[in-house]
Amino acid sequence: MEKTEEKIQEMEERKIVVGIDVGTTKIAVFIGEKIGEKEDGSDEIKIIGMGKTQSIGVERGIVKNIKDTVNSIKIAVEQAEKQADYKVKEAFVGIAGHHIKNQQHRGSMVIKDDNHIITADDIKKLIDEQYNISIPHGDQIIDIVPQNYSIDNEENIMDPVGRIGKCVECNFNLITGEVNNIENLYRCVELAGYKVKNLILEPIASAEAVVNDVDKNEGVCLVDIGGGTTDMAIFHEGILRHTYVIPLAGNVITNDIKEGCTIIHTQAEALKIRFGDCVSTPNQEDEVITVPGLRGRDPKEISMATLTDIIKARVNMILDQVIFEIKTEEFEKKLIGGIVLTGGGAMIKHIAQLTEFKTGIATRIGAPEEHLTGDIIDEFKHPMHATGIGLVIKGFQYMKEEERMKAKDKKASNKPNNNDNKGKEEHNETPKNPKDIGKVKPKKKGGLGDVVNKFFNNIISDTMD
């Protein structure tokens, strides 16, 4: 009994964060532990547990079947718990889907005191007030991102804290989502037996895992090609400037292969993963993949050229939308950090080259291991896990901010209350944490040869079983 209590106390003293990525094709759970701090003050994080299962009940990032989604979450969490030897109680959860939208808004606040020095609390109060603005019916604010400030008509101020002024205004990027979809996500996690510590927009989480502060400051466009959707996030001057969800991703490519080659879904997915390419080459016409037939039917031959053309056409459609968003927001000349592709779709061969050719912007594949420490297994290096690992990184950032605010509140409460503080009290009220987002209460022939045939025979065998 004493050993059990000691173990529980030890778990509680460890600094651990859990991230749950509820995706269209998979639900992935990561448990990360802080083991120290780097010289720059950022956390040293080690992934101590991971669980992954097929996502049943989610379509294009939106929960469609609560019961199936709950079961999938439980399975993934239990796998992660066993690996980490840690009992999950709460988690940071990623949110995505085509219901996510951007809305620009300008907010203002008048300060009553003369010669008042603007504080961080003033800015938090201004941000907090934006949660009360009118938005389309059925939508809810998920996050509020300040873009730039003005003080007494002086524009383009990036950091207003420490300046003197009476009227503070700010351009905000409001990220909203449909209430029902937000509620369903909360409900699934809570019915699985876990508390939602916070909701985090998935492209923001992915960015934390695959880009750094220099990229964000110089301008970077993250493109996360998942199973159901492709999520975009544009950063410039260290600030999130634009997000967008493209309702085309890996599942659509698989479906195109299935219909274009008249094969079953399992074969199409295997073709995409093993032989998928975005760039045509002259020798592809001579390369043929033989797909075993079903139930005694003759094998089917598919040329590499055909497969590449199908994939390339759909990837081009996705990239056309990416280009449109970059140009619409006037960032085509500002992305010094280039485009970073991540997500499972980023593993399609030559997709970075095609992206760079079409956009004229330097492109690379983003893998999530660069911000981790300790022994990093190959599984953690896969771009498909950028969101899950990013949720852990972002979670630690939120925890650090929480600790800072608590320490500040405690320090303020120990200060003597005198007349000199009267004029400041109105501005030192601690509002709800603006990052506490989305909290809803139920309101060649022979060239590929035997390797290919053996590969597909195994797939067909599994399918028939």
N, C-alpha and C positions, 0 to 999 in steps of 0.2 A: 504493500500500500504506500509506504514511504517512498519507494523507488518510483512509483507511478506519479506521485505528487512532485517529486524532484524533477522528473522528466517534463512534466507539464510546465513547471516554473522555468526550466531551461529553455523550452520552446518559446515561452512568452518573452524571455529576455533577449532572444535572438532577433535581429532586425531582418525580417522576412517579408517579402511582397509576393502576392499571387496575381497573375494576369490570366484572364480567360478570353480567348479569341473565338467568338461564335461566328464562324464563317459559313459560306454556302456549301463547301465540299468537306470541310473538316471543322472539328472543335478541338482546339489546342489549348492546353493549360501549362503554364510555366510557373515554377516556384523559384524565386531568386533570393539570395542572401547577401547582405552587405557585409563585406569582410575587411573594409577599410576605406580610405580616401586617397585619391591621387593628388599630385602636387598642385593641380589646378583647382582642387576643391571638389571635383566630381567624385561620385561614388565608385568604389571598386565592387562590382557585382559578379557573383558566381551563380550560375543556374544549377540548382541542386536537385531539381525534379522536373519531369515533363510527362505529360499524358496527351494522347491524341486518339481520336476516334472519328468515324464517319459522321458527318453532320446530317442527321435525319430530322426533317421538320423545318429547315431553313431554306428559303429561296431568295437568291439575289440579296443576301444580307438581312432579310426580313424573316422573323419568326412566323411560320404559317401553322405549325402544329406544336402546341405547347407541350403536350405529353411526350412526344418523340424527342423534342429538344431537351427537355428536362432529363430524360434517360441518357441522352448523349453526353450532357454536361457531367452527370454523375460518374459515368464510366471514365471520362477523361480525367476528372479530378482525382478519382480513386487511384488511377495509374500514377499520377504525379505524386500523390501522397505516399504511396508505397515506395517510390524511388527516393523521395526526399526524407522519408521517415518523419513526416510532419503532418499535423492535422489542420486542414484548411477550415477557417471560419469565415473569412471575408476575402474579397477579391476586387481588383480593378478590372472592369469589363469593357471591351471594345464595342463601339457601335458604328455601323456603316449602313449602306443601302441607298437605293435611288431616291428615297424620301428626304435625304439630307440636302439642305439648301443653304445658300448664302444670302444675307440681306445687309445692305449698307445703311448705317444710321448715324446721325450726329447728335450727341448729347451734350448738355451743359450743366453747370452748377455755379451758383453765385455764393460767394463767401461773404458773410456779414462783417467780419472784423477787418479794420483797416490795417495795412502793412502786414497782413498775415502771410507767413511762410508756408507754402503748400507742402503737405506731408503725404506720406504713403497712405495713411488712413483716409485722407481727403480723396485720393484717387480711387481707393477701394470703394468708398461710398458712392462716387460718381459711377463707377462700373456697376455696382450693385443696383443702382437705381434703374439701369437699363433693362433689368429683368421685368420691370413693370410696364414697358412700352407695349403698344398694341401690335400684335402680329396676326397673320391670317388664322382664322378659326380652325381648330384641330391641330395646330402646330405648337411646338414648345421650344423655347431657347435651350440649346444644349451647351453652348459656350459663347463667350463674348471676348473678342480679341481687339484691344485698342490698336489703332493704326498710327495716328499722330495727333498731337494736342495743339491747342492755341490758348494763349493767356492774354487777356485784355487785347484781343485782335492781333497779337503777334503769332503768326502761323508757323506750321511745320516744326513744332517742338517735339522731340522724341522722348525726353524725360523732364516732366514738369516739377518733380520733387526738388525742393530747395529754392524755388523761385518765389517771388512775391507777386501777388495778383488777386483780383477779386472775382473775375469771371473766367472759369476754366471750361473749355470746350474740347471735344474729342470726336474724331471719326472712328466709328466702331464697325467691325465685321461681325455680324451676328450669325451664328451657325444654328440653324433650326432643324427640327425633325418632327415627324408626325407623332402626336401624343400616344396613339394606340400602339404604334410600333415600339416606342420607348417603354411603355408600360408592360408590354408583352415580354420584352427582354429582361426587365426587372423581375417580372413574375417567374420566368423560367429559372433564373439563377436562385431566387429565394425559395421556390418550390423544391429545388435540388438540395436545399439545406444550407445555403451560403448567403452571407450578407454582401450586398453591392456597396463596396467602399466608395466607388466613383465610376461614372461613365466617362470614357475617353474616346474621342473621335479617332477611328482607326488609322487614317492617313497621318495624323499627328503622331500617333504611337509608332507607326512604321518609320517615320522620319527620325525619331529619336534613336532608332536602332541602326540606321544606315547612313546618316549624314551627320556632320559635326557643325559646330558653331560658325566656323569659317565659311562653310558652304551656305548656311542660312544667311549669314551676313552679306555675302557677295551675290547671292541670288541663286536659287536652286529650285528645280521642279521635280518633286517626287511623283512617280507613277507606279502605283501598286496594282499589278495585274493579278487579281485573285481568281476565284472560281466563278462567282456570280457577277461581280462588278469590278471595274477598274477605278481606283480612287486616285485623285490628283490632289496635291498640295503644293502651292507655290510660296516660297519664303524669300524675303528680301529685307535687307537691313536688320536681320535677326527676327523679323516678325512674320507671322503667318498672314499672307496677303489674300489668298484665294484658295478655296477648295471646290472640288467638283466631282460628282460621281457619274461615271459612264456605264450604262447598263449593258455593257458587252465585256466579256472576259473569257477565261479558259473553257468554261462549259459550252459556250457558243461555238468556239473553235472545234471542240470535240464533236458537237452535233453536226457541224458543217462536214467534218470528215466522215461521220457516220452516213449522212445522206448522200454526199458526193461520191463515196466509194461503195455504197450499199452494203455496209457491214454492221454488226451489232455494236452497241455502245462500248462494251468492254474492249473490243478490238480497236475501236476508234481512239479511245483514251490511251491504250498501249502504243498505238502508232504515233500519236502526238508526243508522248513522253520519250519513246525510244528513238524515233526517226524524224521527228518534227524539225522543220527548217524554215527559215524566213527568206532565204536567198537562193535563187536558182543557179545551178552550175551546169555546164555543157554535158558532163558525164551522167547527169541524173536521168536522162532519157534511156540510158542503157542499164540503169539499176532498177530492179524489180523486187518488190517484197511479196512473198507468197503467204497469203493468209489461209490457214486450213479451213475447209468447209465444215459446215455444221451437219450433224446427223447423216453422214455418208455422202454429202454433196461434194462436188469437185472443189479443189482449192481455188482461191481467187487471187489473181495477180494484180498488184497495184504498183504503178510506176512511181518512183521517187519524185519525178517531175510533177505528176498530178497531185500528190500529197503536198508538196511545197507550194504549188499554186493555190490550193485551197486555204492553207494556213496563212500564206502571205496576203491573200485578199482580205481576210478578216482582220489580221493585225494592222493592215493599212487603214481599215475603217476606224479602228481604235485610235491609231496615231493621228488620223485626220481630225478627230475630235480633240485630242490633246493639243494639236497645233492651233486649232480654232480658239480654245480657251486661253492659250498663251498669248495669242495675238489680240484677242478681245480685251484682255486685261493689260495689254501693252507691255508685256514683259519679254518679248523676243530678243531685245538688245540688253536685257538686264540680268540674264541668267549666266553669270560668270562661272558659277559652280556647275552649270550644265544640267542635264537630265539624269536622274538616278532611277533605274528600273528595279523593282523588287517584286515580291510575290511569286507564287508558283509559275505564272506565265512568263516571268523574266528568264526562265531556264530554257525557253525555246531557242534552238541554235540560231545564231546570227541576228537575234532580235535587237541587240544594241547597235550593230552596224546598220541595220535597216532604219532604226530610229534616228541615228545621227545623219544618215543620208537624206532622209525625208525632212528633218527639221533644220539641219544645218547647225545644230547645237551639240556640243560634246556630250557623249552619253556613256554611262558605265552601269554595270550591274551592282546593286547594293546588297551586301551580305551582312547579317546582323552580329557577327562575332567581334567586330572591331571595338565595341564598347564593353565587352565582357572580359573577365579575368579568370585565372586558374586553368584547369584542364578543360578544353572546349572540344567536345565530341563533334564528329562530322555532321551529325543531325542538326546541331544548333547553327551550323554555318549556311544552311539552306535558306535562300531568300523567302521561301514560303512561310518561314517562321519569324519574319521581321516584325509583324504586328504583335505576336504573342510576347516576344522578348522586349519589344518597345513598350508594351503595357507595363512590364516589370520596371523598366528604367524610369518611365514616367511616374509610376507609383511611388518610387523612392523619392522623386523630386517633390511630389505632393506631400509626402510624409515629412520631408525636411522643411517645407514651407509651414506645415502645421506646427512643427516643433518651434520654429522661429516665432510664429504668431503667439503661441502659448507662453513662450519666454517673455515676449514683449508685453503681453497682457499682465503676466505676473509681476513684472517690473513696474508697470504702470499702477497696478493696484497697491503696491507698497509705497508709492509716493504720497507725501502729505497733501491733503486737499486744501489749497489756499486760494486767495482771491485772484492771484496771478493766472490761475488755470481756468477761471470761469469762462473766459472768451474762447477757450480751446475745446471745452468739453463737447460742444456741439459737433465738432469735427473729429473728435477722437473716438466716437462711437464705433465699435468694431462690428461691421456688417457681416452678413453671412458670406462665407468664402465664395467669391465669384467662380472659382474653379470647382466648386462643389456642384457639378453640372448634372442636369437631367434628373434630379431627384423627384420622382413622381410618386405620390401616394395615390392608391386606387382612386382616383379621379383619373544493182547490175546483175543481170541474171547470174547466178553463181558468185557474184561479187560479195553478196551478203550471206548467201548460201545457208549452210547448216545451222549457223547461229540464229538466223531469223526464224527458220522453221521450228527449231527447238523452242525458241522464245514463245512463238504463237501456239505451238502444241500445248505448252504448259498452261497458257491462258485459256484455250478452248477446253482443256481438261478440267480446269477449275470451274469454268462456266457450266459445263455439263453436270459437274457434281452438284 
